[in-house]
Amino acid sequence: MGIEDKIINKINLQIGANIQNLCKSKELVNSFVEDINAIERKLNFDENDETDMFKIGLQDSQSKVDDLEEKLTKIDVFEQKITKVIIKHEQVHEHIKTYLDKINELEKFVEYYRILQDIQDINSELSKCINSKDEQKIVDLFLSLSGSPDASSDSSVIGRLQEVEAPNLKMYSRRVALHWHDVIKEKLSIEFENILKHIKWPNLGHVTESLNPTVENLNKLKSLAEHLFLVQLPGYDRFMYIKLAPSIVCPPIATPIELLIKPFRVRFEYHFMSNRQTNRPDKPEYYFTQILNWAKENHHFVGEVFQGSATRAGISENVRLEFIRGLVQLSIEKLVNDIEELSLDEQLFAHLIDEILSFEQDLRSYLFYPSNIPSAVNVITQATFFTKWLKLEEKFTSEKMDLILSDENDPWNTLDPFGFMHITSPLTAALNNQQLDLELDELKIPKCADQFVRLLEAIKERYCILPQPSHQLQFLALQIDLIDNFRQRLVQLHKEGFVNALNVLNAIFYITSVLREWGENVHYLHLHAALLGPNVDDISSVFDKSINELEHWQNKLVKHLSSKFVDDIKSKTMVYRHDSWITMPKPAEPLAISQSAGEMFHTVIEILHGLESTLSTKIFISTLRRIAKKLDDYFIDSMIMTTKFSEGGAEQFKFDITRNLIPLFGNYNRKPGVLFKNLSDACHLLSLPFGTTILLYETLKSFNKTNSEDLQKMKEALKEIGIVSLPITLAVDVIERRIDICH
């Protein structure tokens, strides 16, 4: 908004929209004039007035400006002087810099020749003492040239050369160091091997007491081993990995360990990499067993004698494990050489895999060989061979499943709870014999289900030692596919009528129980984390999908089975349903079961006994409840609600149900009345005394069901006479079936 707009707005505010206010315009003009004059008086000042604030402010500002101009003049003068001094010193600096550069260059030459002289002096000293017995001095001289694993970089000649731009001198120093490394290593190795021969190393298990070194020999071995650990290649090239196969690399083995393994390597190559009879493609267990025996018989001695030497030399590796690794490397080299040809023969390859897995298991169980160190199993997990392995597993497991379900195998025979061969059932392995007998008897495990679970467990035992989770997950996928395949085969067999639903239910229930237990196993929890990530919110089972599919089919079978047996029972109730309930007199003698109910109850007894003796306990309980629920509904809907009851008929019906039918279910359930809640309530209503029934009937009919208070009163009225389950509407309908209430 401009100044004019502001003035217009102010005038409009003073005068307003009323034309009669125009008389105020003169007063408004006079007011503005006075304001302008006042402002002018404030801005004008008298030069003779010493108290005028504007005059004082201007004078003060002028004084400061004069001071600044004076200081700027001084700065200009000082700058001119400084410039002259800088020019003078720059000339001096340039003159001095030339000499400083020459001095630095001379110092580099001095250091260069000093290092060169040190190299020559060390070389000369080593030449003089290399044939002496002073091994400590020889090693110290070499370390002063090449450096040691735990020393700083500037403590050796080669270390000092790291920051020097002298490629030729660096090359020369490395050549000298490499020369003496080989010479010293050879000298110490010869002495080391001589002592090993003297103590009759290695222990091959033939004469155990022959390996009994003296204290002197042991001390000498320890000293030589420490020296050999220290004499490393210049630059510590021991960190350069050796490639045994395209996907198998490992660090080189330290010299003392190499010398300890050397006799084993000679024997190994003689027996298993030559034309000897022990080198048989169909017997890889020969060399695996030999390596295990060598490791078991010697690894403790190696660890106890040489670990201290390695530690003093600054080597952090576990000497005992390094020795075992060296022996295992022999098998890796052998496998890499043979596996291509062996993989072409299915039987040889399958046998080789079995032996490798057994070898790996023994290494970890008896020698505590870590999974992160290369081993024979790394050879068969290379992409090409691992794919062949998986295909073999798929083929063999499929054939095994055919055998498990074949008629010759008697697949549906139930396991004998007293049979010794079934004591180690996967689901009951932790139980004692007595508990186991009860468990197996309750499970009613079909032979095929037990064998299938063992097949899955065998697959797990084979692949659980694989070092890579990705490889284990592929075998897990195979297990899950097998479970799905087995389920589909059972479905097909059942549909075609080759196996009855009871046996199928037992098989499904057992397999589901095992899978649910396995899902909580650490092995499968780790695979779950590898599959979905360690930060997944829901910790579930890798078998969840398989379990859900099995349980879905199990529920369908139980539902179908229950309906079938209830239909069988219904077919036997035709005469009973049409008995003379409406005219039946009140019995004079103690009640007995209705003659028309005999066939029905006999059928119930046969069905329940057959199910209990055939089905797994939990499946039987589930089926029993379904049958009871269907019968509960059937007797109310198709009998009580379709007939009328005299007092005698009601008492007879109640006797048949509460003293005969329900107790039949009581043989298999501790609280059978709970299974027939509605039917029990209905029988109770049919047999209530007349007066109580009339009072209850009128109470129920007088209240409004849509009113919450009335509804609560009706429930309380039913509860007072012991009716807790039957709905109010149905209770009224049952009462109306009595001929003494409703004619």
C-alpha positions in Angstrom: 0.0 0.0 0.0 1.4 3.4 -1.1 1.6 6.6 1.0 -1.4 8.1 -0.8 -3.5 5.1 -0.1 -2.6 5.3 3.6 -3.6 9.0 3.7 -6.9 8.3 2.0 -7.7 5.5 4.4 -6.9 7.7 7.4 -9.1 10.5 6.1 -12.0 8.1 5.3 -11.6 6.7 8.8 -12.0 10.2 10.4 -14.8 11.5 8.2 -16.7 8.3 7.5 -19.4 7.6 5.0 -21.8 10.3 6.4 -21.8 13.5 4.3 -22.7 15.5 7.4 -19.2 14.8 8.7 -17.6 17.0 6.0 -17.6 19.9 8.4 -14.8 18.0 10.2 -12.5 18.4 7.2 -11.3 21.9 8.3 -10.4 20.6 11.8 -8.6 17.6 10.2 -6.5 19.8 7.9 -5.5 22.0 10.9 -4.5 18.9 12.8 -2.3 17.6 10.0 -0.7 21.1 9.6 0.2 21.1 13.3 1.7 17.6 13.1 3.8 18.7 10.1 5.1 21.8 11.9 6.0 19.7 15.0 8.0 17.2 12.9 9.8 20.1 11.1 10.8 21.6 14.5 12.2 18.3 15.6 14.3 17.9 12.4 15.7 21.5 12.4 18.3 22.4 14.9 20.0 25.6 16.0 23.7 25.7 15.6 24.0 27.9 18.7 21.9 25.4 20.7 24.4 23.2 22.5 21.6 20.9 23.8 20.1 19.9 20.5 20.3 16.1 20.2 20.5 16.0 16.4 23.4 18.5 16.6 25.2 16.4 19.2 24.7 13.1 17.2 26.0 14.7 13.9 29.1 16.1 15.7 29.8 12.7 17.3 29.5 10.9 14.0 31.8 13.4 12.3 34.4 12.9 15.0 34.3 9.1 14.5 34.7 9.5 10.7 37.7 11.7 11.2 39.3 9.0 13.5 38.7 6.3 11.0 40.3 8.3 8.2 43.3 8.8 10.3 43.7 5.1 11.1 43.3 4.2 7.5 46.1 6.5 6.6 48.3 4.8 9.2 47.4 1.4 7.9 48.4 2.4 4.4 51.8 3.6 5.6 52.2 0.3 7.6 51.3 -1.8 4.6 54.0 -0.1 2.5 56.6 -0.9 5.1 55.4 -4.6 5.5 55.5 -5.0 1.7 59.1 -4.0 1.6 60.0 -6.5 4.4 58.1 -9.3 2.7 59.8 -8.8 -0.6 63.2 -8.8 1.2 62.4 -12.0 3.1 61.0 -13.7 0.0 64.3 -13.2 -1.7 66.1 -14.6 1.3 63.7 -17.6 1.4 64.2 -18.4 -2.2 67.9 -18.3 -1.7 67.7 -20.6 1.4 65.2 -23.0 -0.2 67.7 -24.0 -2.8 70.1 -25.1 -0.1 67.3 -26.8 1.9 66.3 -28.9 -1.2 69.9 -29.9 -1.6 70.1 -30.9 2.1 66.9 -33.0 1.9 68.1 -34.7 -1.2 71.4 -35.5 0.5 69.6 -36.8 3.5 67.6 -39.2 1.2 70.8 -40.3 -0.3 72.3 -40.9 3.1 69.2 -42.9 4.2 69.3 -44.8 0.9 72.9 -45.8 1.3 72.3 -46.5 5.0 69.5 -48.9 4.2 71.7 -50.4 1.4 74.5 -50.7 3.8 72.2 -52.4 6.4 71.1 -54.9 3.8 74.7 -55.7 2.8 75.7 -55.9 6.5 72.8 -58.3 7.3 73.6 -60.3 4.1 77.2 -60.5 5.1 76.4 -61.5 8.7 74.0 -64.2 7.5 76.6 -65.6 5.1 79.1 -65.9 7.9 76.8 -67.6 10.5 74.4 -69.6 8.3 76.4 -72.7 8.9 76.7 -72.2 12.6 74.5 -73.7 15.2 73.4 -70.3 16.6 69.9 -70.5 15.1 68.6 -67.7 17.3 71.1 -65.2 15.8 70.3 -66.3 12.3 66.6 -65.8 12.8 67.2 -62.4 14.5 69.3 -61.2 11.6 66.6 -62.4 9.1 63.8 -60.7 11.1 65.9 -57.4 11.2 65.8 -57.6 7.4 62.2 -58.9 6.8 60.3 -58.2 10.0 58.2 -60.5 12.2 54.4 -60.9 12.4 54.1 -59.0 15.7 56.7 -56.3 15.2 56.2 -52.7 14.0 56.9 -51.9 10.3 59.9 -49.6 11.1 61.7 -52.3 13.0 63.0 -54.0 9.9 64.8 -52.9 6.7 61.8 -53.8 4.4 59.5 -52.1 6.9 61.6 -48.8 6.6 61.4 -49.0 2.9 57.6 -48.9 2.8 57.6 -45.0 2.8 60.7 -44.6 0.6 60.4 -44.0 -3.2 63.1 -46.4 -4.2 61.6 -49.3 -6.3 64.9 -50.8 -7.2 66.1 -50.9 -3.6 62.8 -52.4 -2.6 63.2 -55.1 -5.2 66.8 -55.7 -4.2 65.8 -56.0 -0.5 63.0 -58.5 -1.2 65.3 -60.6 -3.3 67.8 -60.8 -0.6 65.1 -61.6 2.0 63.6 -64.2 -0.3 67.0 -65.8 -0.7 67.7 -66.0 3.0 64.1 -67.1 3.7 64.6 -70.2 1.5 68.1 -70.9 2.9 67.1 -70.5 6.6 63.8 -72.4 6.1 65.7 -75.3 4.4 68.3 -75.4 7.2 65.7 -75.3 10.0 63.4 -77.7 8.2 66.2 -80.3 7.8 67.0 -80.1 11.5 63.3 -80.2 12.4 62.7 -83.3 10.2 65.8 -85.0 11.6 64.4 -84.7 15.1 61.0 -86.0 13.9 62.7 -89.0 12.5 64.6 -89.5 15.7 61.4 -89.5 17.8 59.8 -91.8 15.2 57.2 -89.4 14.1 54.5 -89.9 13.0 52.4 -92.2 15.2 50.6 -94.4 12.7 48.9 -96.5 15.4 51.0 -99.6 14.9 53.3 -99.2 17.9 51.9 -96.5 20.1 54.7 -96.5 22.6 57.3 -95.8 19.9 56.4 -92.1 19.9 58.0 -91.2 23.3 60.4 -88.2 22.8 62.9 -87.1 25.4 62.6 -83.7 27.0 65.7 -82.6 25.1 64.2 -83.5 21.8 60.9 -81.9 22.7 62.6 -78.6 23.7 64.6 -78.6 20.5 61.4 -79.2 18.4 59.7 -76.4 20.2 62.6 -74.0 19.6 62.9 -75.0 15.9 59.1 -74.7 15.4 59.2 -71.2 16.9 62.0 -70.2 14.5 60.1 -71.6 11.6 56.9 -69.8 12.6 59.0 -66.6 12.7 60.7 -67.1 9.3 57.9 -65.8 7.1 58.0 -64.7 3.5 58.8 -60.9 3.1 55.5 -59.0 3.2 53.8 -61.9 5.2 52.4 -63.6 2.1 50.9 -66.3 4.3 47.8 -64.2 4.0 47.6 -65.0 0.3 45.0 -67.8 -0.1 45.6 -71.0 -1.9 43.0 -72.1 -4.5 42.2 -75.8 -4.2 39.1 -75.6 -6.5 37.1 -72.8 -8.2 35.1 -72.2 -5.0 37.5 -73.6 -2.4 40.3 -71.3 -1.1 42.3 -71.5 2.1 45.4 -69.9 3.7 48.7 -71.8 3.3 49.7 -74.0 6.1 52.6 -72.8 8.3 56.0 -74.5 7.7 56.2 -76.5 11.0 52.7 -77.9 10.3 53.7 -78.7 6.7 56.7 -80.6 8.0 54.5 -82.5 10.5 52.1 -83.5 7.7 54.8 -84.3 5.2 55.1 -88.0 6.2 51.4 -88.4 6.0 51.3 -86.8 2.6 53.9 -89.2 1.3 51.9 -92.2 2.6 48.6 -90.8 1.4 49.9 -90.2 -2.2 51.5 -93.7 -2.2 48.3 -95.5 -1.1 45.5 -93.3 -2.6 46.9 -91.4 -5.5 48.8 -94.2 -7.3 48.1 -97.6 -8.8 47.9 -99.3 -5.5 44.9 -101.5 -4.7 43.9 -99.1 -1.9 43.2 -96.4 -4.5 39.6 -97.6 -5.5 36.9 -95.2 -6.8 34.3 -97.4 -5.1 36.0 -97.2 -1.7 36.5 -93.5 -0.7 36.0 -94.7 2.9 39.5 -96.1 2.7 41.2 -92.7 2.7 38.6 -90.9 4.8 39.0 -93.5 7.5 42.8 -93.2 7.3 42.8 -89.4 7.6 40.5 -89.6 10.6 42.7 -92.2 12.3 45.8 -90.1 11.7 44.1 -87.0 13.1 42.8 -88.8 16.1 46.1 -90.4 17.0 48.3 -87.2 16.6 46.3 -84.0 17.0 46.7 -83.8 20.8 50.4 -84.2 20.6 50.7 -81.5 18.0 48.6 -79.1 20.0 50.4 -79.7 23.3 53.9 -79.4 21.9 53.7 -76.7 19.3 50.9 -74.3 20.4 53.3 -72.5 22.7 55.8 -72.0 20.0 53.2 -70.5 17.7 52.0 -68.1 20.4 55.5 -66.9 21.2 56.1 -66.3 17.4 52.9 -64.1 17.3 50.8 -66.7 15.4 47.2 -66.7 16.5 46.0 -69.8 14.8 45.1 -73.0 16.7 48.0 -75.4 15.8 45.9 -78.5 16.6 43.2 -77.4 14.1 45.8 -76.4 11.5 47.3 -79.8 11.7 43.9 -81.4 11.2 43.2 -79.0 8.4 46.4 -80.0 6.7 45.3 -83.7 6.8 41.8 -82.8 5.6 43.3 -80.9 2.7 44.8 -84.2 1.5 41.2 -85.5 1.1 40.1 -82.3 -0.6 43.0 -82.5 -3.2 42.0 -86.2 -3.8 38.3 -85.4 -4.2 39.0 -82.4 -6.6 41.1 -84.8 -8.7 38.5 -87.6 -8.8 35.0 -86.2 -8.4 34.5 -85.2 -12.0 34.8 -88.8 -13.1 32.9 -90.2 -10.1 30.0 -87.9 -10.7 29.3 -89.6 -14.0 28.4 -92.9 -12.3 25.3 -92.5 -10.2 26.0 -95.3 -7.8 29.7 -94.3 -7.2 28.6 -90.6 -6.7 25.9 -91.5 -4.3 28.3 -93.7 -2.3 30.9 -90.9 -2.3 28.3 -88.4 -0.9 27.4 -90.8 1.9 31.1 -91.2 2.8 31.8 -87.5 2.7 28.9 -86.7 5.0 30.0 -89.4 7.4 33.5 -88.1 7.3 32.3 -84.6 8.0 30.2 -85.7 10.9 33.1 -87.6 12.5 35.3 -84.5 12.0 32.9 -82.3 13.9 31.9 -84.9 16.6 35.3 -86.3 17.5 37.8 -83.6 16.5 35.6 -80.5 16.9 36.4 -79.3 13.3 34.7 -76.0 12.7 32.3 -75.6 9.8 34.0 -72.4 8.6 37.2 -74.2 7.6 37.3 -75.9 4.2 36.6 -79.6 4.2 35.6 -82.4 1.9 32.0 -81.3 2.0 32.9 -78.1 0.2 33.8 -80.1 -2.8 30.4 -81.6 -3.3 28.6 -78.3 -2.6 30.2 -76.7 -5.7 27.4 -75.7 -8.0 27.7 -78.5 -10.6 28.0 -81.4 -8.1 25.5 -80.0 -5.7 22.9 -79.9 -8.4 23.6 -83.6 -9.2 23.4 -84.4 -5.5 20.0 -82.8 -5.2 18.7 -84.7 -8.2 20.0 -88.0 -6.7 18.3 -87.2 -3.4 15.0 -86.5 -5.2 15.3 -89.8 -7.2 16.3 -92.0 -4.2 13.7 -90.5 -1.9 10.9 -91.0 -4.5 12.0 -94.6 -4.9 12.0 -95.0 -1.1 8.5 -93.6 -0.9 7.3 -96.1 -3.5 8.8 -98.8 -1.3 7.3 -97.4 1.9 3.8 -97.5 0.4 4.1 -100.8 -1.5 1.9 -103.7 -0.5 4.9 -105.9 0.1 6.0 -103.5 2.9 2.6 -103.9 4.8 2.5 -100.1 5.1 -0.7 -99.9 7.2 0.3 -102.3 9.9 0.4 -100.4 13.2 3.7 -100.3 15.1 4.0 -102.8 17.9 4.5 -100.7 21.1 6.5 -103.6 22.6 8.7 -104.0 19.5 12.4 -102.9 20.1 12.9 -101.7 16.6 10.4 -98.9 17.1 11.7 -97.6 20.4 13.5 -94.6 18.7 10.4 -93.1 17.1 11.3 -89.4 16.4 8.4 -88.1 18.3 9.0 -90.3 21.4 12.8 -90.6 21.5 13.1 -88.8 24.8 10.6 -91.0 26.6 11.5 -94.0 28.8 10.3 -97.4 27.8 7.1 -97.4 29.8 6.1 -93.9 28.6 7.1 -95.0 25.1 4.8 -98.0 25.1 1.9 -95.8 26.2 2.7 -93.1 23.6 3.0 -95.5 20.7 -0.2 -97.2 21.7 -2.0 -93.9 21.8 -0.6 -92.7 18.5 -1.5 -95.9 16.5 1.4 -95.2 14.1 1.1 -96.9 10.7 4.4 -98.4 9.5 4.5 -96.2 6.4 4.1 -93.0 8.4 6.9 -94.0 10.8 9.2 -94.9 7.8 8.3 -91.6 6.0 9.2 -89.6 9.1 12.5 -91.5 9.4 13.1 -90.7 5.7 12.7 -87.0 6.4 14.9 -87.2 9.5 17.6 -89.0 7.5 17.6 -86.2 4.9 17.9 -83.6 7.7 20.8 -85.5 9.2 22.6 -85.5 5.8 22.3 -81.8 5.1 22.4 -80.3 8.5 26.2 -80.3 8.5 26.4 -78.2 5.3 28.1 -74.9 6.1 26.0 -72.7 3.8 22.3 -71.9 4.8 21.5 -71.5 1.1 22.4 -75.2 0.5 20.4 -76.3 3.6 17.4 -74.4 2.4 17.4 -76.3 -0.9 17.3 -79.5 1.1 14.5 -78.1 3.2 12.5 -77.4 0.1 13.1 -81.1 -0.9 11.7 -82.2 2.5 8.6 -80.0 2.1 8.0 -81.3 -1.5 8.3 -84.8 -0.1 5.7 -84.1 2.5 3.3 -82.7 -0.1 4.0 -85.6 -2.4 3.3 -88.1 0.4 0.0 -86.3 1.3 -1.1 -86.4 -2.3 -0.3 -90.1 -2.5 -2.4 -90.8 0.6 -5.3 -88.8 -0.9 -5.1 -90.8 -4.1 -4.9 -94.2 -2.3 -7.9 -93.2 -0.1 -10.0 -92.0 -3.1 -9.2 -95.2 -5.0 -10.3 -97.3 -2.0 -6.9 -98.9 -1.3 -6.7 -97.6 2.3 -9.4 -96.7 4.7 -9.9 -93.3 6.4 -8.9 -94.6 9.8 -5.4 -95.5 8.8 -5.0 -92.3 6.8 -6.0 -90.3 9.8 -3.5 -92.0 12.0 -0.7 -91.3 9.4 -1.7 -87.7 9.0 -1.9 -87.1 12.7 1.5 -88.6 13.4 3.3 -86.8 10.6 1.6 -83.5 11.7 2.7 -84.0 15.3 6.3 -84.6 14.3 6.4 -81.6 12.0 4.9 -79.4 14.7 7.7 -80.6 17.1 10.4 -80.1 14.5 9.3 -76.6 13.8 10.4 -75.7 17.3 13.8 -77.3 16.8 16.8 -75.0 16.8 17.9 -76.3 13.4 14.6 -75.5 11.7 14.4 -72.1 13.6 17.7 -71.1 12.1 16.5 -72.1 8.6 13.4 -70.0 9.3 15.5 -67.0 10.1 17.7 -67.6 7.0 14.6 -67.9 4.8 12.6 -64.8 6.1 15.4 -62.8 7.8 16.4 -62.6 11.5 14.2 -59.5 12.1 10.9 -61.1 11.1 8.1 -60.3 13.5 6.3 -63.6 13.6 8.4 -66.6 14.7 6.6 -69.5 13.0 7.6 -72.9 11.6 9.1 -73.7 8.2 6.5 -76.5 8.1 3.4 -74.2 8.7 2.1 -74.6 5.2 2.5 -78.4 5.2 0.9 -78.7 8.6 -2.1 -76.5 7.5 -2.7 -78.7 4.4 -2.4 -81.9 6.4 -4.7 -80.6 9.2 -7.3 -79.4 6.6 -7.5 -82.9 5.1 -7.5 -84.4 8.6 -10.5 -82.3 9.5 -12.4 -83.2 6.3 -11.8 -86.9 7.0 -12.9 -86.6 10.6 -16.0 -84.7 9.5 -16.8 -87.3 6.8 -16.1 -90.2 9.1 -18.3 -88.8 11.9 -21.2 -88.3 9.4 -20.8 -91.8 8.1 -20.9 -93.5 11.5 -23.8 -91.3 12.7 -25.7 -92.3 9.5 -25.1 -95.9 10.4 -26.5 -95.3 13.9 -29.5 -93.4 12.5 -30.4 -96.3 10.3 -30.9 -98.4 13.4 -33.2 -95.9 15.1 -36.2 -96.3 12.8 -38.2 -98.6 15.1 -37.1 -96.8 18.2 -38.2 -93.4 16.9 -41.7 -94.8 16.1 -42.2 -96.5 19.5 -45.4 -95.8 21.3 -44.0 -92.8 23.3 -47.3 -91.0 23.4 -49.3 -94.0 25.0 -46.6 -95.6 27.0 -47.8 -96.2 30.5 -45.8 -95.3 33.6 -43.7 -98.4 34.5 -44.6 -100.3 37.6 -41.3 -102.2 37.7 -37.7 -100.8 37.6 -37.0 -99.5 34.1 -35.1 -101.5 31.6 -33.7 -100.5 28.2 -36.2 -100.3 25.4 -36.3 -103.4 23.2 -36.5 -101.2 20.1 -33.2 -99.5 21.2 -31.1 -102.7 21.4 -29.9 -102.7 17.8 -29.1 -99.0 17.9 -27.1 -99.2 21.1 -25.3 -102.3 19.8 -24.2 -100.3 16.7 -23.0 -97.5 18.9 -20.9 -99.9 21.0 -19.4 -101.5 17.9 -18.6 -98.1 16.3 -17.0 -96.5 19.4 -15.0 -99.6 20.3 -13.8 -99.9 16.7 -12.8 -96.3 16.5 -11.1 -96.4 19.9 -9.0 -99.4 19.1 -8.0 -98.2 15.7 -7.6 -94.4 15.8 -5.0 -92.3 17.5 -6.2 -91.1 20.9 -6.5 -87.5 20.0 -8.2 -88.2 16.7 -10.6 -90.6 18.4 -11.5 -87.9 20.9 -12.2 -85.4 18.2 -14.3 -87.9 16.2 -16.1 -88.9 19.4 -17.1 -85.3 20.1 -18.4 -84.9 16.5 -20.4 -88.1 16.7 -21.9 -87.0 20.1 -22.8 -83.5 18.8 -24.5 -85.0 15.7 -26.4 -87.5 17.9 -27.3 -84.7 20.3 -28.9 -82.7 17.5 -30.4 -85.8 15.9 -32.3 -87.0 18.9 -33.7 -83.5 19.6 -34.6 -82.6 16.0 -35.6 -85.9 14.6 -37.2 -87.6 17.6 -38.2 -85.3 20.4 -39.5 -82.6 18.1 -41.4 -85.1 16.0 -43.4 -87.0 18.6 -45.3 -86.6 21.9 -44.4 -88.1 25.2 -46.6 -89.5 27.9 -45.3 -89.5 31.5 -44.2 -93.1 31.0 -42.8 -92.4 27.6 -40.7 -89.5 28.9 -39.3 -91.6 31.8 -38.4 -94.4 29.4 -36.7 -92.1 26.9 -34.8 -90.4 29.7 -33.7 -93.8 31.0 -32.5 -94.9 27.6 -30.5 -91.7 27.0 -29.1 -90.9 30.4 -28.5 -94.4 31.7 -27.5 -96.1 28.5 -26.5 -93.9 25.6 -24.5 -91.3 27.5 -22.7 -94.0 29.7 -21.6 -95.7 26.5 -19.7 -92.5 25.6 -18.6 -92.4 29.3 -16.3 -95.4 28.6 -14.2 -93.0 26.5 -14.8 -89.7 28.1 -14.6 -88.6 31.8 -17.5 -86.2 31.4 -19.9 -87.7 28.8 -22.8 -85.5 30.0 -20.9 -82.5 28.5 -21.1 -84.2 25.1 -24.9 -84.3 25.3 -25.8 -81.0 27.0 -28.9 -80.2 25.0 -30.2 -83.8 25.0 -29.6 -84.1 28.8 -31.5 -80.9 29.4 -34.3 -82.0 27.1 -34.7 -85.3 28.9 -34.8 -83.4 32.2 -37.6 -81.1 30.9 -39.6 -84.1 29.7 -39.5 -85.8 33.1 -40.0 -82.8 35.4 -42.9 -83.0 37.8 -46.1 -81.7 36.4 -46.5 -78.7 38.8 -42.9 -77.5 38.3 -43.3 -77.9 34.5 -46.5 -75.9 34.4 -45.0 -73.1 36.5 -41.9 -73.0 34.3 -43.9 -73.1 31.1 -46.2 -70.2 32.1 -43.1 -68.2 33.2 -41.4 -68.7 29.9 -44.5 -67.9 27.9 -45.3 -64.8 29.9 -42.1 -62.9 29.4 -41.0 -61.0 26.3 -37.9 -62.5 24.6 -37.0 -59.2 23.1 -36.7 -57.5 26.5 -33.3 -58.0 28.0 -34.6 -58.0 31.6 -37.3 -60.6 30.7 -34.8 -62.7 28.8 -32.5 -62.7 31.9 -35.4 -63.8 34.1 -36.2 -66.7 31.7 -32.6 -67.9 31.8 -32.6 -67.7 35.6 -35.9 -69.7 35.7 -34.3 -72.4 33.6 -31.1 -72.4 35.6 -33.1 -72.9 38.8 -34.3 -76.3 37.6 -30.8 -77.3 36.2 -31.3 -76.3 32.5 -28.0 -74.5 31.5 -27.5 -75.3 27.9 -30.8 -75.6 26.1 -31.9 -72.4 24.3 -35.1 -70.8 25.7 -37.1 -71.3 22.5 -36.1 -74.9 22.2 -36.9 -75.4 25.9 -40.5 -74.2 25.3 -40.8 -76.5 22.3 -39.6 -79.5 24.4 -42.1 -78.8 27.1 -44.9 -78.7 24.5 -44.0 -82.3 23.5 -45.5 -83.5 26.8 -49.1 -84.6 26.4 -49.8 -83.5 30.0 -48.9 -79.9 29.1 -50.2 -79.6 25.6 -52.9 -82.0 24.4 
